[in-house]
Amino acid sequence: MKVWNIRVTDRNGFDSYSFFQEDQPTNQQLEAIKKIYQNSGRYFPEDIEDIEVEIKSNFDNQNIPTYEQLIDHLKDKYRIIK
C-alpha cells in the first residue's frame, strides 16, 4: 500500500494531506477534493477556480520500519567507531 501526499493550494496558502491507496489518485479523486473546498463557503466566487489540488509525493508503506527496526538502524548508522 502506498502513502500519497497531496497539497491543496488557494490564495490563503496551502493544506497538506496524506492517505493510503495502492494506485495513483485519479483526476476524479483530486477533483472531488477540490469540489469539497469549492463548496465549503470559505471562498468568494471569484476565488473558487484558483484552488489547485496536486500530488506532492508518495512512498511505499512497506518501507516504513517498525520502531525496533528504526532503533537498530540508528544504532548501526551512528555507532561510535573506536
N, CA, C and O atoms as a MOPAC input file, in Angstrom:
PM7 MOZYME 1SCF
protein

 N      0.85200 1    -1.16900 1     0.00000 1
 C      0.00000 1     0.00000 1     0.00000 1
 C      0.90100 1     1.23500 1     0.00000 1
 O      1.92400 1     1.25900 1     0.68300 1
 N      0.52600 1     2.24000 1    -0.75200 1
 C      1.31500 1     3.47100 1    -0.82400 1
 C      0.65300 1     4.58200 1    -0.02100 1
 O     -0.56400 1     4.60500 1     0.16400 1
 N      1.48100 1     5.49100 1     0.44500 1
 C      1.00700 1     6.69900 1     1.10100 1
 C      1.16400 1     7.83000 1     0.09200 1
 O      2.25500 1     8.05700 1    -0.43300 1
 N      0.07300 1     8.53600 1    -0.17600 1
 C      0.07200 1     9.65100 1    -1.12300 1
 C     -0.03100 1    10.94900 1    -0.34600 1
 O     -0.88700 1    11.09900 1     0.52600 1
 N      0.84800 1    11.88300 1    -0.66900 1
 C      0.84800 1    13.20400 1    -0.04900 1
 C      0.34500 1    14.20000 1    -1.08000 1
 O      0.91600 1    14.33000 1    -2.16300 1
 N     -0.72000 1    14.89800 1    -0.73800 1
 C     -1.27700 1    15.88000 1    -1.66300 1
 C     -1.27000 1    17.26200 1    -1.02400 1
 O     -1.18500 1    17.40100 1     0.19600 1
 N     -1.35900 1    18.26900 1    -1.86600 1
 C     -1.41200 1    19.65100 1    -1.40600 1
 C     -2.58600 1    20.34400 1    -2.08400 1
 O     -2.77000 1    20.25000 1    -3.29700 1
 N     -3.37300 1    21.03700 1    -1.27600 1
 C     -4.46900 1    21.85600 1    -1.78200 1
 C     -4.03100 1    23.30000 1    -1.58400 1
 O     -3.81700 1    23.73800 1    -0.45400 1
 N     -3.89800 1    24.04500 1    -2.68900 1
 C     -3.40900 1    25.41500 1    -2.64700 1
 C     -4.51700 1    26.38300 1    -3.03500 1
 O     -5.26300 1    26.15200 1    -3.98700 1
 N     -4.60700 1    27.47200 1    -2.27700 1
 C     -5.53400 1    28.55000 1    -2.61800 1
 C     -4.83900 1    29.87500 1    -2.32000 1
 O     -3.65200 1    29.88700 1    -1.99300 1
 N     -5.55300 1    30.98000 1    -2.42700 1
 C     -4.93800 1    32.29700 1    -2.21000 1
 C     -4.44900 1    32.50200 1    -0.78000 1
 O     -3.62600 1    33.38300 1    -0.53200 1
 N     -4.93600 1    31.71300 1     0.15000 1
 C     -4.55400 1    31.85600 1     1.55200 1
 C     -3.34400 1    31.01200 1     1.93700 1
 O     -2.85400 1    31.11700 1     3.06100 1
 N     -2.86100 1    30.18900 1     1.03400 1
 C     -1.74800 1    29.29500 1     1.34200 1
 C     -2.05700 1    27.88900 1     0.87300 1
 O     -2.58700 1    27.69800 1    -0.22200 1
 N     -1.72800 1    26.90200 1     1.69200 1
 C     -1.98900 1    25.51300 1     1.30000 1
 C     -2.24700 1    24.64800 1     2.52100 1
 O     -1.86400 1    24.97800 1     3.64300 1
 N     -2.91500 1    23.51900 1     2.25900 1
 C     -3.13500 1    22.46400 1     3.24200 1
 C     -2.53400 1    21.19000 1     2.66800 1
 O     -2.62500 1    20.94200 1     1.46600 1
 N     -1.92300 1    20.39000 1     3.52000 1
 C     -1.33700 1    19.11800 1     3.08800 1
 C     -2.08300 1    17.96800 1     3.74300 1
 O     -2.47700 1    18.04500 1     4.90700 1
 N     -2.27000 1    16.89400 1     2.97400 1
 C     -2.95800 1    15.70400 1     3.46100 1
 C     -2.23500 1    14.46500 1     2.96000 1
 O     -1.54900 1    14.50100 1     1.93800 1
 N     -2.39500 1    13.38000 1     3.68400 1
 C     -1.84300 1    12.09300 1     3.28400 1
 C     -2.91700 1    11.03400 1     3.43200 1
 O     -3.76400 1    11.11000 1     4.32300 1
 N     -2.87500 1    10.03400 1     2.54200 1
 C     -3.80500 1     8.91800 1     2.64300 1
 C     -3.20300 1     7.67800 1     2.00200 1
 O     -2.30200 1     7.76700 1     1.16900 1
 N     -3.72000 1     6.51000 1     2.40900 1
 C     -3.30100 1     5.21800 1     1.85300 1
 C     -4.11900 1     4.88700 1     0.62200 1
 O     -5.33700 1     5.07000 1     0.60200 1
 N     -3.44200 1     4.39900 1    -0.40500 1
 C     -4.11900 1     3.88500 1    -1.59600 1
 C     -3.05500 1     3.23900 1    -2.46600 1
 O     -1.95800 1     3.78000 1    -2.60500 1
 N     -3.35800 1     2.10500 1    -3.04700 1
 C     -2.35900 1     1.39700 1    -3.84600 1
 C     -1.99600 1     2.15300 1    -5.12400 1
 O     -0.81600 1     2.33000 1    -5.42400 1
 N     -2.99700 1     2.59700 1    -5.87400 1
 C     -2.75200 1     3.24400 1    -7.16000 1
 C     -2.72500 1     4.75900 1    -7.03200 1
 O     -3.24800 1     5.33000 1    -6.07500 1
 N     -2.10500 1     5.39600 1    -8.01600 1
 C     -2.05300 1     6.86300 1    -8.03200 1
 C     -3.46200 1     7.43000 1    -8.02400 1
 O     -4.33600 1     6.91700 1    -8.72200 1
 N     -3.69600 1     8.47600 1    -7.24900 1
 C     -5.02200 1     9.09500 1    -7.23700 1
 C     -5.41600 1     9.55600 1    -8.64800 1
 O     -4.59400 1    10.07700 1    -9.40100 1
 N     -6.66600 1     9.35200 1    -8.97300 1
 C     -7.15100 1     9.74700 1   -10.29200 1
 C     -7.50300 1    11.23000 1   -10.30600 1
 O     -7.64600 1    11.85800 1    -9.25700 1
 N     -7.63900 1    11.77500 1   -11.50500 1
 C     -8.08800 1    13.16000 1   -11.63400 1
 C     -9.45700 1    13.33500 1   -10.98800 1
 O     -9.74600 1    14.37800 1   -10.40200 1
 N    -10.28800 1    12.32000 1   -11.09800 1
 C    -11.62900 1    12.37700 1   -10.49900 1
 C    -11.52000 1    12.50300 1    -8.97400 1
 O    -12.27100 1    13.26400 1    -8.36300 1
 N    -10.60800 1    11.77600 1    -8.36800 1
 C    -10.42200 1    11.87200 1    -6.92000 1
 C     -9.90700 1    13.25400 1    -6.51600 1
 O    -10.37200 1    13.83200 1    -5.53400 1
 N     -8.94800 1    13.77700 1    -7.27500 1
 C     -8.41500 1    15.09700 1    -6.96800 1
 C     -9.48100 1    16.17500 1    -7.16500 1
 O     -9.55100 1    17.13200 1    -6.39400 1
 N    -10.30000 1    16.01900 1    -8.18800 1
 C    -11.39500 1    16.96600 1    -8.42800 1
 C    -12.43200 1    16.90900 1    -7.30600 1
 O    -13.01600 1    17.93400 1    -6.95400 1
 N    -12.66600 1    15.73000 1    -6.74600 1
 C    -13.61700 1    15.59600 1    -5.63800 1
 C    -13.12400 1    16.39000 1    -4.42600 1
 O    -13.91700 1    17.03000 1    -3.73600 1
 N    -11.81900 1    16.34600 1    -4.17000 1
 C    -11.24300 1    17.12200 1    -3.07600 1
 C    -11.41300 1    18.61300 1    -3.35500 1
 O    -11.78000 1    19.38300 1    -2.46800 1
 N    -11.14300 1    19.00500 1    -4.59300 1
 C    -11.29600 1    20.41300 1    -4.98100 1
 C    -12.74300 1    20.87400 1    -4.80200 1
 O    -12.98300 1    21.97900 1    -4.31500 1
 N    -13.70200 1    20.04200 1    -5.18800 1
 C    -15.12900 1    20.39000 1    -5.06100 1
 C    -15.51500 1    20.60800 1    -3.59500 1
 O    -16.29400 1    21.50900 1    -3.28600 1
 N    -14.97800 1    19.79500 1    -2.70500 1
 C    -15.26700 1    19.97200 1    -1.27800 1
 C    -14.79800 1    21.35200 1    -0.83400 1
 O    -15.51300 1    22.05500 1    -0.11900 1
 N    -13.60200 1    21.73600 1    -1.25500 1
 C    -13.10200 1    23.07100 1    -0.91800 1
 C    -13.99100 1    24.14800 1    -1.54400 1
 O    -14.35300 1    25.12400 1    -0.88700 1
 N    -14.33600 1    23.96200 1    -2.81300 1
 C    -15.13800 1    24.97300 1    -3.50700 1
 C    -16.51500 1    25.14800 1    -2.86500 1
 O    -17.05300 1    26.25600 1    -2.84800 1
 N    -17.07700 1    24.08200 1    -2.34600 1
 C    -18.41600 1    24.12700 1    -1.76300 1
 C    -18.41400 1    24.39700 1    -0.26100 1
 O    -19.45400 1    24.30200 1     0.39000 1
 N    -17.25500 1    24.73100 1     0.28600 1
 C    -17.14300 1    24.90300 1     1.73300 1
 C    -17.69200 1    26.23700 1     2.22900 1
 O    -17.91300 1    26.40300 1     3.42900 1
 N    -17.91400 1    27.18600 1     1.32800 1
 C    -18.38800 1    28.50100 1     1.73400 1
 C    -17.27800 1    29.41100 1     2.21800 1
 O    -17.54700 1    30.51500 1     2.69100 1
 N    -16.05000 1    28.97200 1     2.11000 1
 C    -14.90400 1    29.76400 1     2.57600 1
 C    -14.40000 1    30.75600 1     1.53500 1
 O    -13.55400 1    31.59600 1     1.84300 1
 N    -14.90900 1    30.67100 1     0.30600 1
 C    -14.32600 1    31.43500 1    -0.79000 1
 C    -15.32700 1    32.36600 1    -1.44500 1
 O    -16.52200 1    32.07900 1    -1.50300 1
 N    -14.81600 1    33.49400 1    -1.94100 1
 C    -15.60500 1    34.36200 1    -2.79000 1
 C    -15.73300 1    33.68100 1    -4.15000 1
 O    -14.84300 1    32.92400 1    -4.53700 1
 N    -16.81100 1    33.93000 1    -4.88000 1
 C    -16.99700 1    33.28100 1    -6.18600 1
 C    -15.80000 1    33.43800 1    -7.12500 1
 O    -15.47500 1    32.51800 1    -7.87500 1
 N    -15.15200 1    34.58500 1    -7.08700 1
 C    -14.01600 1    34.80400 1    -7.99900 1
 C    -12.77200 1    34.00700 1    -7.58900 1
 O    -11.84000 1    33.87900 1    -8.38300 1
 N    -12.74300 1    33.47600 1    -6.37500 1
 C    -11.59000 1    32.70400 1    -5.90400 1
 C    -11.74800 1    31.19300 1    -6.07900 1
 O    -10.78300 1    30.44800 1    -5.90400 1
 N    -12.93500 1    30.74300 1    -6.41600 1
 C    -13.21700 1    29.30000 1    -6.46400 1
 C    -12.34300 1    28.56500 1    -7.47200 1
 O    -11.90300 1    27.44700 1    -7.20600 1
 N    -12.08600 1    29.17600 1    -8.61700 1
 C    -11.28400 1    28.49100 1    -9.64000 1
 C     -9.78400 1    28.53600 1    -9.36000 1
 O     -9.00900 1    27.88500 1   -10.06100 1
 N     -9.36500 1    29.29200 1    -8.35000 1
 C     -7.94800 1    29.39800 1    -8.01700 1
 C     -7.45900 1    28.27600 1    -7.11500 1
 O     -6.28800 1    28.26500 1    -6.73600 1
 N     -8.31500 1    27.34300 1    -6.76600 1
 C     -7.94000 1    26.23400 1    -5.89100 1
 C     -7.27600 1    25.14600 1    -6.73700 1
 O     -7.81400 1    24.73500 1    -7.76500 1
 N     -6.10900 1    24.68700 1    -6.29700 1
 C     -5.39100 1    23.62000 1    -7.00200 1
 C     -5.16500 1    22.44600 1    -6.05800 1
 O     -4.87800 1    22.63200 1    -4.87500 1
 N     -5.29600 1    21.23900 1    -6.59000 1
 C     -5.00200 1    20.02500 1    -5.83200 1
 C     -3.93400 1    19.27100 1    -6.61900 1
 O     -4.11200 1    18.99200 1    -7.80400 1
 N     -2.82500 1    18.94200 1    -5.96000 1
 C     -1.74000 1    18.26300 1    -6.65100 1
 C     -1.12500 1    17.17600 1    -5.77400 1
 O     -1.16600 1    17.24600 1    -4.54600 1
 N     -0.56500 1    16.18800 1    -6.42600 1
 C      0.17200 1    15.13200 1    -5.74300 1
 C      1.58900 1    15.65200 1    -5.53100 1
 O      2.26100 1    16.04300 1    -6.48600 1
 N      2.04200 1    15.65800 1    -4.28400 1
 C      3.39000 1    16.12600 1    -3.98000 1
 C      4.40600 1    14.98200 1    -3.95900 1
 O      5.53400 1    15.14100 1    -4.42400 1
 N      4.00100 1    13.82900 1    -3.41900 1
 C      4.92000 1    12.70400 1    -3.33800 1
 C      4.15800 1    11.45900 1    -2.91100 1
 O      2.98000 1    11.51500 1    -2.55900 1
 N      4.86000 1    10.33900 1    -2.95300 1
 C      4.30000 1     9.08900 1    -2.44500 1
 C      5.43900 1     8.18100 1    -2.03500 1
 O      6.58100 1     8.35800 1    -2.46000 1
 N      5.11400 1     7.21300 1    -1.20900 1
 C      6.09000 1     6.19600 1    -0.84700 1
 C      5.36300 1     4.91500 1    -0.49500 1
 O      4.18300 1     4.91700 1    -0.14300 1
 N      6.09600 1     3.83200 1    -0.59800 1
 C      5.53800 1     2.51700 1    -0.31400 1
 C      5.50400 1     2.31600 1     1.18700 1
 O      6.53800 1     2.37900 1     1.85300 1
 N      4.33000 1     2.07800 1     1.71400 1
 C      4.14300 1     1.90000 1     3.15100 1
 C      4.94600 1     0.71800 1     3.69600 1
 O      5.28900 1     0.70200 1     4.87800 1
 N      5.24500 1    -0.25600 1     2.86500 1
 C      6.00400 1    -1.42000 1     3.31800 1
 C      7.44000 1    -1.05200 1     3.68100 1
 O      8.12800 1    -1.81000 1     4.36500 1
 N      7.88700 1     0.11500 1     3.22100 1
 C      9.24700 1     0.55500 1     3.51500 1
 C      9.35400 1     1.29800 1     4.84200 1
 O     10.45000 1     1.70000 1     5.23100 1
 N      8.25800 1     1.48300 1     5.53000 1
 C      8.29500 1     2.15900 1     6.82200 1
 C      8.71800 1     1.14400 1     7.87600 1
 O      8.08100 1     0.10300 1     8.04000 1
 N      9.80200 1     1.45300 1     8.59200 1
 C     10.27300 1     0.48300 1     9.58300 1
 C      9.42300 1     0.50400 1    10.84500 1
 O      8.73800 1     1.48400 1    11.14000 1
 N      9.48200 1    -0.58600 1    11.57300 1
 C      8.89800 1    -0.59500 1    12.90900 1
 C      9.81500 1     0.21600 1    13.81000 1
 O     10.92400 1     0.57800 1    13.41800 1
 N      9.34800 1     0.49600 1    15.01100 1
 C     10.18100 1     1.24400 1    15.95000 1
 C     11.48800 1     0.49400 1    16.21400 1
 O     12.56400 1     1.09400 1    16.21500 1
 N     11.39100 1    -0.80500 1    16.43500 1
 C     12.57900 1    -1.60900 1    16.72000 1
 C     13.56100 1    -1.57500 1    15.55000 1
 O     14.77100 1    -1.47600 1    15.75300 1
 N     13.03800 1    -1.65700 1    14.32400 1
 C     13.90700 1    -1.59900 1    13.14800 1
 C     14.58300 1    -0.23700 1    13.03000 1
 O     15.75200 1    -0.14700 1    12.65600 1
 N     13.84400 1     0.81500 1    13.35000 1
 C     14.42300 1     2.16000 1    13.31800 1
 C     15.54800 1     2.28400 1    14.33300 1
 O     16.61300 1     2.81500 1    14.01700 1
 N     15.32500 1     1.80300 1    15.54400 1
 C     16.35800 1     1.86400 1    16.58500 1
 C     17.60000 1     1.09600 1    16.15500 1
 O     18.71700 1     1.59000 1    16.30900 1
 N     17.41800 1    -0.10700 1    15.61600 1
 C     18.55900 1    -0.89300 1    15.14200 1
 C     19.31400 1    -0.15700 1    14.03800 1
 O     20.54500 1    -0.13500 1    14.02400 1
 N     18.57300 1     0.43900 1    13.12500 1
 C     19.18600 1     1.19300 1    12.02500 1
 C     20.00300 1     2.37100 1    12.57100 1
 O     21.13500 1     2.59700 1    12.14600 1
 N     19.42300 1     3.11300 1    13.50900 1
 C     20.11600 1     4.26900 1    14.07000 1
 C     21.35100 1     3.85900 1    14.85700 1
 O     22.39000 1     4.51400 1    14.78200 1
 N     21.23400 1     2.77300 1    15.61000 1
 C     22.40100 1     2.28400 1    16.35900 1
 C     23.52400 1     1.89200 1    15.41300 1
 O     24.69400 1     2.16700 1    15.67800 1
 N     23.16700 1     1.25300 1    14.32100 1
 C     24.16800 1     0.83200 1    13.34000 1
 C     24.75600 1     2.03800 1    12.62300 1
 O     25.96900 1     2.11900 1    12.43100 1
 N     23.91500 1     2.95600 1    12.23400 1
 C     24.37100 1     4.12200 1    11.47600 1
 C     25.23000 1     5.07300 1    12.30100 1
 O     26.20500 1     5.63200 1    11.79700 1
 N     24.87300 1     5.25400 1    13.55400 1
 C     25.54600 1     6.23700 1    14.39500 1
 C     26.40000 1     5.62300 1    15.51000 1
 O     26.66900 1     6.27100 1    16.52200 1
 N     26.81600 1     4.39200 1    15.32100 1
 C     27.64800 1     3.76600 1    16.34900 1
 C     29.00000 1     4.45600 1    16.39100 1
 O     29.51100 1     4.93800 1    15.38000 1
 N     29.55200 1     4.48700 1    17.56500 1
 C     30.85500 1     5.11100 1    17.75100 1
 C     31.92500 1     4.11300 1    17.33100 1
 O     31.98900 1     2.98800 1    17.82700 1
 N     32.74500 1     4.55300 1    16.41900 1
 C     33.83900 1     3.70400 1    15.94000 1
 C     35.05700 1     3.98000 1    16.81200 1
 O     35.50300 1     5.12100 1    16.93200 1
 N     35.59300 1     2.91400 1    17.42400 1
 C     36.74400 1     3.07000 1    18.31800 1
 C     37.98500 1     2.49700 1    17.69700 1
 O     39.05500 1     2.53800 1    18.30500 1

